[in-house]
Amino acid sequence: MGMGILHSRLADTATEASLAITPDRNGVISTDYVLGRMMKTDFRVVDGKLQIWPEVPRQDYQSWASKYPTAAELIADVELSFEQ
């Protein structure tokens, strides 16, 4: 969902460095499309904690909404992946 045909073959090879997304002066990383996926999501770290906006995603704008109905659930899964 939300994957452009020209980017789909690159999705599994992306690295943090290849995305080259930098925060704005307020520390917010805004994404529109990343590797062809419609994200339309903002990220920032406040007091050492990741914040994601919108907190409740829309399926038609945030492709991650199909797996994570809230930003809190996405963050929890990311944190769990670091523990493994």
DAMOWO-V490021 format. One record per backbone hydrogen bond with DSSP energy under -0.5 kcal/mol. NH is the residue of the N-H (numbers start at 1). CO is the residue of the C=O. If there is no record, write none. Layout:
NH/CO ; NH/CO
This chain:
4/2 ; 4/36 ; 7/4 ; 8/4 ; 10/7 ; 11/7 ; 11/8 ; 13/10 ; 14/10 ; 14/11 ; 19/15 ; 20/16 ; 22/20 ; 24/28 ; 27/24 ; 29/43 ; 30/28 ; 31/41 ; 34/37 ; 37/34 ; 38/2 ; 39/32 ; 39/37 ; 40/32 ; 41/31 ; 42/53 ; 43/29 ; 44/51 ; 46/44 ; 46/49 ; 49/46 ; 51/44 ; 53/42 ; 57/55 ; 61/58 ; 62/58 ; 63/38 ; 63/61 ; 65/62 ; 66/63 ; 67/64 ; 68/64 ; 69/67 ; 71/55 ; 74/70 ; 75/71 ; 76/72 ; 77/73 ; 78/74 ; 79/75 ; 80/76 ; 81/77 ; 82/78 ; 83/79 ; 83/80 ; 84/80
